[in-house]
Amino acid sequence: MDIYDYAMQMEKDGENYYNELRNKTTNQGLKAILGMLIAAEVKHYALFQNMKQRAKVLVPDSPILADVKNIFVQMRERKDFNVDVTQKELYRKAQDIEVKSRDFYRAKADEVTDASQKEAFRKIAQEEQRHFIILENIINFVSRPDIWLEDPEWYHLEDY
């Protein structure tokens, strides 16, 4: 299996896992956030398809962190704390998937010779790191919804 097929499979696996998580939660805010993560995985899949065809690709910057933070703020304002704490381990597993993806893409960025593909792998690795941070905040939210937004970690998200 070449690196692009492998990358596409990783993105498809991520999409499927996020769909599974979205189906397990009743919280509409978390469903929206998971929908954003699903959409990101679908975009990544398409990028890797284009890269496999040796097309030059441009990975746009993603506003996902700001969008997710806005959803969390709205949930906080609505006092929408209807979450299942037992799902915390499922989100940790999703974090593991994001770490593996990030590390794979960083390694492949060092291997490919085409400059646009090298940059694409690097940007997608950064996006996977953003997903990891989002999942960390979901874990914090389901663990302690009454104080999670005041966590200083939220204030560094815009710098990515």
DAVENBEL-V242243 format. One line per field, one symbol per residue. ss: DSSP state (@ for helix, = for strand, . for the rest). phi: phi as a letter, one per 20 degrees, with the letter a starting at -180 (. if undefined). burial: b if it has 24 or more other C-alpha atoms within 12 Angstrom, else e. Layout:
ss: ???
phi: ???
burial: ???
This chain:
ss: ..@@@@@@@@@@@@@@@@@@@@@@...@@@@@@@@@@@@@@@@@@@@@@@@@...........@@@@@@@@@@@@@@@......@@@@@@@@@@@@@@@@@@@@@@@@@@@...@@@@@@@@@@@@@@@@@@@@@@@@@@@@@....@@@.@@@@@@@@.
phi: .fffffffffffffgffffffffeddffffffffffffffffffgfffffffemffcceffdegfffffffffffffeledfcdffegfffffffgfffffgffffffffefdffffgfffffffffffffgfgffffgfffebffcfffgfgfedffff
burial: eeebeebbebbbbbbebbbebbeebebebbbbbbbbbbbbbbbbbbbbbebeeeeebebeebebbbebbebbbebeeeeebebeeebbebbbebbebbbbbbebbbebbeeeeeeebbbbbbbbbbbbbbbbbbbbbbbbbbeebeebbeeeebeebeee
